[in-house]
Every structure is written in C-alpha cells, then in structure tokens.
Amino acid sequence: MKNKALELDLRQIRQGLEEFATFMSYQSNYEGLRILKVETQHNEEHPVSDNVVSIENARSQRDDYIQSIPAKNYR
C-alpha cells in the first residue's frame, strides 16, 4: 500500500510540474518559444531530437536578434 501512495504522490508532482512548465512558458520573454512537453528521462536513454534547441542557444540567438534591431530615435 505504501508503494501505491508513493506512486500517487509522484504522479501528482509530475502533473504539477507540467502545469508549472506550461504556465512559465507563457510568462517567458522568449517570443515564439513554448514548452510543448515535459518528460522524465532515465540515464539509459538520451536520444536528442534534431528539433530541440538548448536554452543557451535560444538565449544567444535572442540576444543577437535584439542587438540587430535598430533603435528608433524619438524626438
């Protein structure tokens, strides 16, 4: 019975993390980037999909994009 309770707690924690990740993705400053899925990864499996962008790459691309936009002078 104790294992069932732990399994239920773990399931509730996962659901809470998924809801939090979804909420934070809509509150982020990264336009166009959204968290689509939250998965549990085990050490045995680490396949990296081609369409996954690391947060470091997303930050550097965003900074480069922002610096390339000319500033408008308001007078």
N, C-alpha and C positions, 0 to 999 in steps of 0.2 A: 504494500500500500504506500510505503514511503517513496518508492520509485515513481509511482503514478503522480504523487503530489509534486515531486521534483520536475517531472516531465510537464505537468500543467504550468508550473511556475516558469519554466524555460520557454514554453510556448507563449505565455503572456508577455514575457520580457522581449521576445522576438517581435511580437506584434507591436509592442510599444516602441521598439527601436525603428521598425518600419514606418510607423506613423510619424515619429520624430524626424526621421530622414526625409520623408515626403514634405513635412512642414518646413524644415530647414531649406530644402531645395527651392521652395517657392519664396523664401525670405532672403535668399542669397543675392549677391551683387553680380553674379555671373549670368548675364542675359543669354538666354538660349540653352543654358545647361540645366538639366534636371536629373535627379536621381531616379532612375527607372526601376531598379530592382535592388533589393538587399538580400544577399545570400550568405550562408555560412560556408566558409571554405575550410577544408581539412588539409593537413600538411601533405597528404599523398597526392592531391590533385591541384595543380596550379596552371591550368591552361589559360593563357592570356589571349583574349579575343583581339582581333585587329581593329575593332571599332571602339576600344576602350582608351580614353585619354586620361593620363595621370593628372592629379591636381597640380603638380609642379608645372607640367606642360601647359595646362589651361591657364595658370596664373601668368606665365611668361608670355603666352600668346595674347592674353588680355592686356597686359601692360604694354606690349609692343603696339597693339591696336589703339589703345588710348593715347599713346605718345605720337602716333601718326596722324591723329585728327588735329587739324589746325584750329587754334583758339580764335574765337571771334572777338574783335575789339568793340566794346560797347562805349559809345561816347555821347 
